[in-house]
Amino acid sequence: MALGFFSRLRTLRQDVLGLNRRNHELGIPLNAPQFVALVDNKRATKEALASRDLPVPKTFASLRTANDVRSMEEALAGRSSFVMKPTRGAGGEGIVVIVDRSGSDFIKASGERLRWPDLHMQATEILSGAFAVSQAYDEVLIEERLEMHPALSRFAYRGVPDVRVLVAHGVPILAMMRLPTKRSDGRANLHLGGVGVGLNLATGRAVYGTWGEHPLVLHPDTHAPLAELVVPHWEAVLQVAATCFDCIPLGYFGVDLVVDPHKGPCVLELNARPGLGIQLANHMGLRPILGQLLAALPSAGSPATDRVALGLHVYRMCVMARERRT
């Protein structure tokens, strides 16, 4: 996977989409403020997606006041597995994943043990806006913990990997898998120390691996060869990602999904400001992809299936163009 890394990196520099260009050419003109505000609220996003029968984790509780926090024990009675997260958080900050209970202890994905006072304190910090994008008042969302598909178990450390699919004009254009590590405390977010694995958009197979800004061949903790990673139910992953646009019509966004062994692909959240590390993970810049897409935009009302097919066509064209140059 590291063969020819530096020659590909030189090509990538010519094609990469930068932060300013992303904001001024995609985010601002394509994403209406009311839809950005909607996806910045995880609870509201889930409700909107569920109303269109898109798969999302079950919500166990939504805590909005100090009184709600004090009644949290009742809301979680009998539950040994759940996720607590800020409704308006970003980047994985403030999320607590509980995988089991032992007596009065709650066990995190990392193996750390928490008790009720720890959960109350975390919920109170979330309410105060400590992890919110705007640093303002927030809500606590407690939801179902999705499970890891057995096909991916070799590639994750104590957490559940997720898939990020970029969608532009309703068309899936690029994807990667984010893998939890010991450094990331069992979370999949790249800036927390997760591994990014670029995926062939047509097959869901790994094409490159990166950890930070460095190429990676083996998972740093499990030592599984990243080249062997294949995302199960890949066609369904792309179909769900494209259908999110029909529910919340942002012109450019990221869809984060988990492939649950029982439910299939489930949407964790949408992101109106998706990070640009997906380009490094794929060794493929977004500028030529977006250029090809703009030359063949789907007509209004095109079904998700047609938009997925268009995305695959654009992706293959860009892969062939890149190979000719390298």
C-alpha positions in Angstrom: 0.0 0.0 0.0 3.0 2.3 0.5 4.5 1.6 -3.0 4.8 4.8 -4.9 3.5 6.9 -2.0 5.7 9.9 -2.6 5.0 10.2 -6.4 1.3 9.9 -5.6 1.6 12.6 -3.0 3.1 15.0 -5.5 0.1 14.4 -7.8 -2.2 14.8 -4.8 -0.9 18.2 -4.1 -2.0 19.4 -7.5 -5.6 18.1 -7.0 -6.2 18.6 -3.3 -9.1 20.7 -2.1 -8.1 23.2 0.6 -10.1 24.5 3.5 -10.8 27.9 2.1 -11.8 26.6 -1.3 -14.1 24.0 0.4 -15.8 26.7 2.5 -16.2 29.4 -0.3 -16.9 27.1 -3.3 -18.9 24.4 -1.6 -20.0 25.0 2.0 -21.3 28.5 1.7 -23.0 28.4 -1.8 -24.3 24.9 -1.6 -25.4 24.5 2.0 -28.5 26.5 3.0 -28.1 27.8 6.6 -31.3 26.1 7.8 -30.0 22.7 6.8 -26.6 23.4 8.3 -28.4 24.2 11.6 -30.4 21.0 11.3 -27.4 18.7 10.9 -25.5 20.5 13.7 -28.2 19.1 15.9 -27.8 15.3 16.1 -31.2 14.7 17.7 -33.0 16.8 15.1 -31.0 15.1 12.3 -31.9 11.6 13.5 -35.6 12.5 13.7 -35.5 13.9 10.2 -33.8 10.8 8.8 -36.0 8.4 10.7 -39.1 10.2 9.3 -37.9 9.0 5.8 -37.2 5.5 7.2 -33.5 5.8 7.0 -31.7 3.6 9.6 -30.4 5.4 12.7 -29.6 4.2 16.2 -32.5 4.2 18.7 -32.7 7.1 21.1 -33.0 6.1 24.8 -33.1 9.5 26.3 -32.6 13.2 25.6 -31.5 15.3 28.6 -32.1 19.0 28.4 -32.1 20.2 32.0 -30.4 19.5 35.3 -33.6 17.7 36.5 -33.3 15.4 33.5 -29.7 14.6 34.5 -30.9 13.7 38.0 -33.4 11.2 36.5 -30.8 9.6 34.2 -30.7 6.5 36.3 -34.3 5.8 35.6 -33.8 6.4 31.9 -30.9 3.9 31.8 -32.4 1.3 34.1 -31.5 -2.2 32.9 -29.2 -0.9 30.1 -25.7 -2.2 30.0 -24.7 -0.7 26.7 -25.3 2.8 25.3 -23.6 5.9 23.9 -23.8 9.4 25.6 -23.0 12.3 23.3 -23.5 16.0 23.0 -26.3 16.9 20.6 -24.3 19.8 19.1 -20.8 18.4 19.5 -18.2 17.8 16.8 -15.2 15.7 16.2 -16.1 13.0 18.7 -15.4 15.3 21.7 -17.5 14.6 24.8 -18.8 11.1 23.6 -18.8 8.3 26.1 -19.3 4.8 24.8 -20.4 2.2 27.5 -20.1 -1.4 26.4 -21.0 -3.2 29.7 -21.8 -2.9 33.4 -20.2 -4.7 36.3 -22.1 -4.1 39.6 -22.2 -0.3 40.0 -19.5 0.3 37.4 -20.0 1.2 33.8 -17.3 -0.1 31.4 -16.1 2.1 28.5 -15.0 0.8 25.2 -11.4 1.6 26.3 -11.8 -0.6 29.4 -12.0 2.4 31.8 -14.6 2.1 34.6 -17.1 4.9 35.4 -19.8 5.3 38.1 -23.0 7.3 38.3 -21.3 10.4 39.5 -18.9 10.3 36.5 -21.8 10.0 34.1 -23.7 12.8 35.9 -20.6 15.1 35.6 -20.2 14.3 31.9 -23.8 15.0 31.3 -23.6 18.3 33.2 -20.5 19.3 31.1 -22.4 18.6 27.9 -25.4 20.7 29.0 -23.0 23.6 29.8 -21.9 23.6 26.1 -18.3 22.3 26.8 -18.3 20.3 23.6 -20.8 22.2 21.5 -19.7 23.8 18.2 -20.8 27.2 19.4 -19.8 26.6 23.0 -23.4 27.4 24.0 -26.0 25.4 25.9 -26.3 21.9 24.6 -28.4 18.7 25.2 -27.4 15.2 26.1 -28.3 12.4 23.7 -28.3 8.9 25.0 -28.7 6.3 22.3 -28.2 2.7 21.2 -24.7 1.5 20.8 -24.3 -0.1 17.4 -22.3 -3.3 17.1 -19.3 -4.0 14.9 -19.7 -6.3 11.9 -17.5 -9.4 12.4 -15.8 -8.8 9.1 -14.3 -5.7 10.5 -13.2 -7.0 14.0 -9.6 -7.4 13.0 -9.3 -3.7 12.1 -10.5 -2.0 15.3 -9.2 -1.6 18.8 -12.0 -1.7 21.5 -14.4 0.4 19.4 -16.6 0.3 16.4 -15.2 1.6 13.0 -17.3 3.8 10.9 -17.5 4.8 7.2 -17.4 8.5 6.0 -19.0 9.0 2.6 -18.7 12.5 1.0 -21.8 13.5 -1.0 -21.9 16.4 -3.4 -25.1 17.4 -5.2 -26.6 14.2 -3.9 -23.9 12.1 -5.5 -21.4 9.9 -3.4 -18.0 10.9 -4.5 -15.4 9.6 -2.1 -15.3 7.4 1.0 -13.0 6.2 3.8 -13.2 4.0 6.9 -12.1 5.3 10.2 -10.7 2.8 12.6 -10.5 3.1 16.4 -7.1 2.7 18.1 -5.6 2.6 21.6 -4.5 6.2 21.1 -8.0 7.3 20.1 -9.5 5.7 23.3 -11.6 3.3 21.1 -13.1 6.1 19.0 -12.9 6.3 15.3 -12.2 10.1 14.8 -9.0 10.8 13.0 -8.0 13.9 15.0 -8.2 11.8 18.2 -5.8 9.2 16.8 -8.0 7.0 14.6 -6.7 5.4 11.4 -8.0 6.5 8.0 -8.4 4.0 5.3 -9.3 5.2 1.8 -11.9 3.0 0.1 -12.4 2.1 -3.5 -15.8 3.7 -4.1 -16.9 1.0 -6.5 -16.1 -2.0 -4.2 -15.6 -0.8 -0.6 -12.1 -2.3 -0.6 -9.2 -0.6 1.1 -6.8 1.3 -1.2 -4.5 3.2 1.2 -4.0 3.6 4.9 -2.9 6.7 6.9 -2.3 7.5 10.5 -2.0 11.2 10.9 0.0 12.3 7.9 1.9 9.1 7.5 1.2 6.0 5.3 0.2 2.9 7.2 0.2 -0.8 6.2 -0.8 -2.5 9.4 -3.3 -1.5 12.1 -1.1 0.0 14.9 -2.7 -2.1 17.7 -4.2 -5.3 16.0 -1.5 -5.5 13.3 -4.1 -6.6 10.8 -3.1 -5.8 7.1 -5.2 -2.8 6.1 -5.1 -4.0 2.4 -7.4 -6.9 3.4 -10.2 -4.6 4.7 -13.5 -4.8 2.8 -16.6 -3.0 4.0 -19.6 -5.4 4.0 -22.9 -4.3 2.4 -21.1 -1.7 0.4 -23.9 -1.1 -2.2 -26.3 -0.5 0.7 -23.8 2.0 2.3 -23.7 4.1 -0.9 -27.5 3.9 -1.3 -28.1 5.1 2.3 -25.6 7.9 1.9 -27.2 9.2 -1.3 -30.7 8.9 0.1 -29.7 11.3 3.0 -29.6 14.1 0.4 -33.3 13.4 -0.4 -34.1 14.0 3.3 -31.7 16.9 4.1 -30.7 18.6 0.8 -27.3 19.9 1.6 -25.2 20.4 -1.5 -22.0 19.1 0.1 -21.8 17.0 3.3 -20.3 13.9 4.9 -22.4 10.9 6.0 -21.0 8.8 8.9 -22.3 5.3 9.1 -21.7 2.1 11.0 -22.3 -1.3 9.4 -24.2 -3.1 12.2 -24.3 -6.9 11.8 -28.1 -7.0 12.5 -29.3 -3.7 11.0 -26.9 -3.2 8.2 -25.7 0.4 7.5 -27.0 2.9 10.1 -26.4 6.6 9.9 -24.6 8.1 13.0 -24.7 11.7 11.8 -24.3 14.1 8.9 -21.6 16.7 8.8 -21.9 20.0 6.8 -18.2 20.7 7.2 -16.5 17.3 6.6 -12.8 17.2 7.1 -10.4 17.0 4.2 -8.2 14.2 5.4 -10.3 11.8 3.3 -8.2 13.0 0.3 -4.9 11.9 1.9 -6.5 8.5 2.9 -7.5 7.9 -0.7 -4.4 9.6 -2.3 -7.0 11.4 -4.4 -7.8 15.1 -4.4 -11.4 16.3 -4.6 -10.8 19.0 -7.2 -10.8 16.7 -10.3 -13.7 14.7 -8.9 -15.8 17.8 -8.4 -14.8 19.1 -11.8 -16.0 15.9 -13.5 -19.2 15.9 -11.5 -20.0 19.5 -12.4 -19.8 18.5 -16.1 -22.5 15.8 -15.5 -24.8 17.0 -12.7 -27.8 14.8 -12.1 -31.2 16.3 -13.0 -33.4 17.5 -10.1 -35.4 14.6 -8.6 -33.0 11.9 -9.9 -33.4 8.7 -7.8 -30.6 7.8 -5.4 -29.7 4.7 -7.4 -28.9 6.9 -10.5 -26.9 9.3 -8.4 -24.8 6.4 -7.0 -24.2 5.1 -10.5 -23.0 8.6 -11.5 -20.7 8.8 -8.5 -19.1 5.5 -9.5 -18.6 6.6 -13.1 -17.0 9.9 -12.0 -14.8 8.0 -9.5 -13.6 5.5 -12.1 -12.8 8.3 -14.6 -10.7 10.1 -12.0 -8.8 7.0 -11.0 -7.9 6.3 -14.6 -6.8 9.9 -15.1 -4.6 9.7 -12.0 -3.0 6.4 -13.1 -2.1 7.9 -16.5 -0.3 10.8 -14.7 1.6 8.6 -12.3 
